[in-house]
Amino acid sequence: MTRAMKVWIDGRVVAADEARIPVTDHGLLYGDGIFEGIRVAGGRVFRLDDHLARFGAAARAIALELPGGLAAMREIVLETARDYGEPGAYVRLIATRGDGELGVDPSTCPRPRVICIVDRLRIYGEDKLARGIDLVTSSWRRPSPDVLDPRVKSLNYLNNALAKLEARRRGADEALLLNAAGSIAEASVANLFVYRGGELRTPPATDGALEGITRATVLELAGPLGIPAREQTLGRFDLFAADEAFLTGSGAGIVPVRSLDGQRVGAGAPGPVTAKIRFAFEDAFVSLGTPLEPG
């Protein structure tokens, strides 16, 4: 039996239908807040401290003080995941500016609100993971870092949501987002890797990519696997010329790319490098995961 969603809010874990936030919360009104998506598997929370470090950096970047600091955030994640009661799950940790006046002024919000949601999440079905997904180039562009730094995982995901909606309406699984210069930033909810000429490449954050935790793990695993890997500015051409391509994300995992804009990418199916990275990533969960239960 699948367990029901659990939510930590206002100091305790409750069922989803008991969780409430005021309509004056600035996270709801203005997207003023941050979040982390964290994967749990085999009773272990994957790279929890790395997720929390990124969460803390984003909070500082938007001048948001986390109640109790990162130590409190860590306990909230573990408590909620334990209460959920399954060895595999997805965690969404959220901090909003909190309740305030209807105006956008953040100084009217005296205290941030922390929410932690734990449930199952499946972004792509097993058939998609087996044969690869289809991308289309979105007409929506990624804002430049001087507009909104992509390293801040903010609650305002309208750009991503509109790109995803466009992809669905065009019959694709996922959208490829370009920046104002026409270089690849990432997909709507995942980072992108291409394998070409014996080397693995991924766009840098300066091109609009989130500094993903799964992305960082792939870059770390590639070396010991004998696969050269680096950050590099990429264009659509690099996907068409690639031997393989895949997406990475905490929610999505490692997902092979089959096509872009109706054109096949590589062999059009999960390739050997993608498979090798995926197997290594699954093995890394044990060594890089924090146990839900102490001891």
C-alpha positions as CSV (number, residue, x, y, z in Angstrom):
1,M,0.0,0.0,0.0
2,T,1.3,3.4,-0.9
3,R,1.6,5.7,2.0
4,A,-0.1,9.1,2.1
5,M,1.9,12.4,1.7
6,K,3.4,13.8,4.9
7,V,3.9,17.5,5.6
8,W,6.0,19.2,8.3
9,I,4.6,22.6,9.0
10,D,4.3,24.8,12.1
11,G,6.5,22.5,14.2
12,R,4.9,19.1,13.5
13,V,4.2,16.5,10.8
14,V,0.7,16.2,9.6
15,A,-1.2,14.5,6.8
16,A,-1.4,16.6,3.6
17,D,-5.1,17.5,4.0
18,E,-4.3,19.0,7.4
19,A,-1.6,21.3,6.2
20,R,-2.5,25.0,5.9
21,I,-0.8,28.3,5.0
22,P,-2.3,31.8,5.2
23,V,-3.3,33.4,1.9
24,T,-0.9,36.3,2.9
25,D,2.2,34.1,2.8
26,H,4.6,35.8,0.4
27,G,5.7,32.5,-1.0
28,L,2.2,32.2,-2.4
29,L,1.7,35.8,-3.3
30,Y,5.0,36.5,-5.0
31,G,7.0,33.3,-5.2
32,D,9.3,34.8,-2.5
33,G,11.1,31.8,-1.2
34,I,13.4,28.9,-2.0
35,F,13.2,25.1,-2.1
36,E,15.2,21.9,-2.5
37,G,14.1,18.6,-4.1
38,I,15.8,15.7,-2.3
39,R,15.7,12.0,-3.1
40,V,15.4,9.2,-0.5
41,A,16.2,5.6,-1.5
42,G,17.0,2.5,0.5
43,G,16.3,4.4,3.7
44,R,19.0,7.0,2.9
45,V,18.7,10.7,2.0
46,F,21.0,11.4,-0.9
47,R,23.6,14.1,-0.3
48,L,21.5,15.7,2.4
49,D,24.3,18.0,3.6
50,D,25.0,19.2,0.0
51,H,21.4,20.0,-0.5
52,L,21.3,21.9,2.8
53,A,24.4,23.8,1.9
54,R,22.8,24.9,-1.4
55,F,19.6,25.7,0.5
56,G,21.5,27.9,2.9
57,A,23.4,29.7,0.2
58,A,20.1,30.5,-1.6
59,A,18.6,31.7,1.6
60,R,21.5,34.1,2.1
61,A,21.3,35.3,-1.5
62,I,17.7,36.5,-1.0
63,A,18.3,37.7,2.6
64,L,16.1,35.0,4.1
65,E,16.9,33.8,7.7
66,L,16.2,30.1,8.2
67,P,14.6,29.5,11.6
68,G,17.1,27.4,13.6
69,G,19.6,27.4,10.8
70,L,20.7,24.4,8.7
71,A,20.8,22.1,11.7
72,A,17.0,22.6,12.2
73,M,16.4,22.1,8.5
74,R,18.3,18.8,8.6
75,E,16.2,17.5,11.5
76,I,13.0,18.6,9.8
77,V,13.9,16.6,6.6
78,L,14.8,13.5,8.6
79,E,11.8,13.7,10.9
80,T,9.3,14.1,8.0
81,A,10.9,11.3,5.9
82,R,10.9,8.9,8.8
83,D,7.2,9.7,9.5
84,Y,6.4,9.0,5.8
85,G,7.6,5.5,6.6
86,E,8.9,4.2,3.3
87,P,12.5,3.6,2.2
88,G,12.0,5.4,-1.1
89,A,10.5,8.9,-1.5
90,Y,10.9,12.4,-2.7
91,V,11.4,15.4,-0.3
92,R,10.5,19.0,-1.0
93,L,12.0,21.4,1.5
94,I,10.6,24.9,1.3
95,A,11.2,28.2,3.0
96,T,9.0,31.2,2.3
97,R,9.3,34.8,3.3
98,G,6.3,34.1,5.6
99,D,3.1,36.0,6.3
100,G,3.1,39.7,5.4
101,E,1.1,42.6,3.9
102,L,-0.4,42.4,0.4
103,G,2.4,44.7,-0.9
104,V,5.5,43.1,-2.3
105,D,7.8,44.6,0.5
106,P,9.5,41.6,2.2
107,S,10.1,43.7,5.3
108,T,6.4,43.3,6.2
109,C,7.1,39.6,6.8
110,P,8.4,39.1,10.4
111,R,9.2,35.4,10.3
112,P,9.9,32.9,7.4
113,R,7.8,29.8,7.1
114,V,9.4,26.3,6.7
115,I,7.5,23.5,5.0
116,C,8.7,19.9,4.3
117,I,6.7,17.6,2.0
118,V,7.5,13.9,1.5
119,D,5.7,11.7,-1.0
120,R,6.4,9.7,-4.1
121,L,7.3,11.4,-7.3
122,R,7.6,10.0,-10.8
123,I,8.4,12.5,-13.5
124,Y,8.9,10.0,-16.3
125,G,7.4,6.5,-16.7
126,E,9.5,3.4,-16.9
127,D,9.0,3.2,-20.7
128,K,10.5,6.7,-21.1
129,L,13.5,5.7,-18.9
130,A,14.0,2.6,-21.1
131,R,13.8,4.2,-24.5
132,G,14.7,7.8,-23.9
133,I,12.7,11.0,-23.9
134,D,11.9,13.5,-26.6
135,L,12.9,17.2,-26.3
136,V,11.7,20.3,-28.1
137,T,13.5,23.7,-28.0
138,S,11.3,26.0,-26.0
139,S,10.4,29.5,-27.3
140,W,10.8,30.7,-23.6
141,R,14.3,31.8,-22.8
142,R,16.2,31.5,-19.5
143,P,16.6,34.8,-17.7
144,S,20.2,36.0,-17.4
145,P,22.0,35.8,-14.1
146,D,21.8,39.5,-13.6
147,V,18.0,39.2,-13.8
148,L,17.6,36.1,-11.6
149,D,20.6,33.9,-10.7
150,P,19.9,30.3,-11.7
151,R,21.8,29.1,-8.6
152,V,19.0,30.4,-6.4
153,K,16.4,27.6,-6.5
154,S,13.5,30.0,-6.0
155,L,9.8,29.4,-5.7
156,N,9.2,31.4,-8.9
157,Y,9.3,28.6,-11.5
158,L,7.0,30.2,-14.0
159,N,9.7,30.2,-16.7
160,N,10.1,26.5,-16.2
161,A,6.4,25.8,-16.0
162,L,5.6,27.6,-19.2
163,A,8.4,25.8,-21.0
164,K,7.1,22.4,-19.8
165,L,3.6,23.3,-20.9
166,E,4.8,24.3,-24.3
167,A,6.7,21.0,-24.6
168,R,3.6,19.0,-23.7
169,R,1.4,20.9,-26.2
170,R,3.9,20.1,-28.9
171,G,3.8,16.4,-28.1
172,A,7.2,16.2,-26.4
173,D,8.3,15.0,-22.9
174,E,10.5,17.9,-22.0
175,A,11.6,21.4,-23.0
176,L,15.1,22.5,-23.8
177,L,15.7,26.1,-22.5
178,L,18.2,28.4,-24.2
179,N,19.6,31.6,-22.8
180,A,19.4,35.0,-24.4
181,A,22.6,34.2,-26.4
182,G,21.0,31.1,-27.8
183,S,23.2,28.7,-25.8
184,I,21.7,25.8,-23.8
185,A,20.9,26.5,-20.2
186,E,19.1,23.2,-19.2
187,A,15.8,21.4,-19.5
188,S,12.7,22.7,-17.6
189,V,13.4,20.6,-14.5
190,A,16.8,19.0,-15.1
191,N,20.4,19.6,-16.2
192,L,21.7,18.4,-19.5
193,F,24.7,16.3,-20.4
194,V,26.0,15.4,-23.9
195,Y,28.6,12.8,-24.7
196,R,30.6,13.7,-27.8
197,G,34.1,12.8,-29.0
198,G,34.8,10.7,-26.0
199,E,34.0,13.5,-23.5
200,L,31.0,14.3,-21.3
201,R,30.0,18.0,-21.3
202,T,27.4,20.1,-19.5
203,P,26.5,23.8,-19.5
204,P,28.0,26.0,-16.8
205,A,25.8,28.0,-14.3
206,T,26.9,31.2,-16.1
207,D,24.8,30.0,-19.1
208,G,21.7,29.6,-17.0
209,A,22.1,26.1,-15.5
210,L,21.2,25.2,-12.0
211,E,24.2,23.8,-10.0
212,G,22.4,20.5,-9.6
213,I,23.3,18.0,-7.0
214,T,22.8,15.1,-9.3
215,R,24.8,17.0,-12.0
216,A,27.7,17.5,-9.5
217,T,27.6,13.8,-8.7
218,V,27.8,12.8,-12.3
219,L,30.8,15.1,-12.8
220,E,32.5,13.4,-9.8
221,L,31.7,9.9,-10.9
222,A,32.9,10.3,-14.5
223,G,36.6,10.5,-13.7
224,P,36.9,7.2,-11.9
225,L,34.8,5.6,-14.7
226,G,37.4,6.8,-17.2
227,I,35.1,9.3,-18.8
228,P,36.5,12.9,-19.2
229,A,33.9,15.4,-18.1
230,R,33.8,19.2,-18.0
231,E,31.5,22.3,-18.1
232,Q,31.3,23.9,-21.5
233,T,28.9,26.3,-23.3
234,L,26.7,24.2,-25.6
235,G,24.3,24.9,-28.5
236,R,21.6,22.8,-30.1
237,F,24.2,21.6,-32.6
238,D,26.1,19.8,-29.8
239,L,23.0,17.7,-29.2
240,F,22.5,16.8,-32.9
241,A,26.2,16.0,-33.1
242,A,26.3,14.0,-29.8
243,D,26.8,10.3,-29.5
244,E,24.6,10.3,-26.4
245,A,22.7,12.8,-24.2
246,F,20.9,12.6,-20.9
247,L,19.2,14.7,-18.3
248,T,20.0,14.7,-14.5
249,G,17.9,15.8,-11.6
250,S,16.9,14.8,-8.0
251,G,13.4,14.2,-9.1
252,A,14.1,12.7,-12.6
253,G,17.3,10.8,-11.8
254,I,19.3,10.0,-15.0
255,V,17.2,10.1,-18.1
256,P,18.4,9.3,-21.6
257,V,17.5,11.7,-24.4
258,R,16.1,10.2,-27.6
259,S,15.4,13.2,-29.8
260,L,15.4,17.0,-30.1
261,D,12.9,18.8,-32.3
262,G,12.1,15.5,-34.1
263,Q,15.7,14.7,-34.9
264,R,17.3,11.7,-33.4
265,V,20.1,12.2,-30.9
266,G,22.9,9.7,-31.3
267,A,21.6,6.2,-31.7
268,G,18.2,7.3,-30.5
269,A,18.3,5.0,-27.4
270,P,20.1,4.9,-24.1
271,G,23.8,4.5,-24.9
272,P,26.6,2.6,-23.1
273,V,28.0,5.8,-21.4
274,T,24.6,6.8,-20.1
275,A,24.0,3.3,-18.8
276,K,27.5,3.2,-17.1
277,I,26.8,6.6,-15.4
278,R,23.3,5.5,-14.3
279,F,24.7,2.3,-12.7
280,A,27.5,4.2,-10.9
281,F,25.0,6.8,-9.7
282,E,22.7,4.1,-8.2
283,D,25.7,2.5,-6.4
284,A,26.7,6.0,-5.0
285,F,23.5,6.3,-3.1
286,V,24.8,4.1,-0.3
287,S,28.1,5.9,0.2
288,L,26.6,9.4,-0.3
289,G,23.3,8.9,1.6
290,T,22.4,9.9,5.1
291,P,20.6,7.1,7.0
292,L,17.0,8.0,8.1
293,E,17.5,6.0,11.3
294,P,20.5,6.9,13.5
295,G,23.1,4.2,14.1
